[in-house]
């Protein structure tokens, strides 16, 4: 299957990334990679894999100046399962670039662009668009807390005419003494714009999501547990397979960085 081939390719490239030679300017370039597994792929509070496990991984390039770029992928199933399209869409592949740095000692900033690509052969159902989505984003952080705003540039995840759809989030993360554990908290609001979103027969697509999580690094393998919930209108996020993709869920994940 296309999904499996692409995921296998992504993992193999990630495993090979540490061997990349950057002899010309070793102090100004870094290449890193990560591969992971999660019991449920949750993005902004909504299940992307129909509450099924997902294999994920990515590669990142960064310069000491703050410039960065990367690619990240995961298996997904929500486009077909939602009834927004017919055919086959088995993988999300994100590409992004941006610039981040620090200022005034404890402050950081991050600005960039991301494109969410959904790979496969599919035809959008009546009233829906292709799922591919473009966003620009900006974030400001102070020590252990960060605020981030993402702004959609056009159609948004199968919703046509949704330019201006946005996501505002607050993230906080801090270590627990010398235990090796890190605890994190998240709150975000997804606000849909456009006529198609406003007239959605199933109810409002706009919602707020929350997440609490804890993680620990075991020699390069980071194990995490997270609890996520939303206040989304259930009918707007209940799909053809009968699952409520906005419901509260606990997920377990393991990620290995290279």
Secondary structure as GFF3:
##gff-version 3
##sequence-region A 1 258
A	DSSP	alpha_helix	2	16	.	.	.	ID=ss1
A	DSSP	three_ten_helix	17	19	.	.	.	ID=ss2
A	DSSP	beta_strand	29	38	.	.	.	ID=ss3
A	DSSP	beta_strand	42	43	.	.	.	ID=ss4
A	DSSP	beta_strand	46	47	.	.	.	ID=ss5
A	DSSP	beta_strand	54	63	.	.	.	ID=ss6
A	DSSP	beta_strand	67	75	.	.	.	ID=ss7
A	DSSP	alpha_helix	78	81	.	.	.	ID=ss8
A	DSSP	beta_strand	85	103	.	.	.	ID=ss9
A	DSSP	beta_strand	107	124	.	.	.	ID=ss10
A	DSSP	beta_strand	133	142	.	.	.	ID=ss11
A	DSSP	beta_strand	145	152	.	.	.	ID=ss12
A	DSSP	beta_strand	166	175	.	.	.	ID=ss13
A	DSSP	beta_strand	181	191	.	.	.	ID=ss14
A	DSSP	alpha_helix	195	198	.	.	.	ID=ss15
A	DSSP	beta_strand	207	218	.	.	.	ID=ss16
A	DSSP	beta_strand	221	230	.	.	.	ID=ss17
A	DSSP	three_ten_helix	234	237	.	.	.	ID=ss18
A	DSSP	beta_strand	249	257	.	.	.	ID=ss19
###
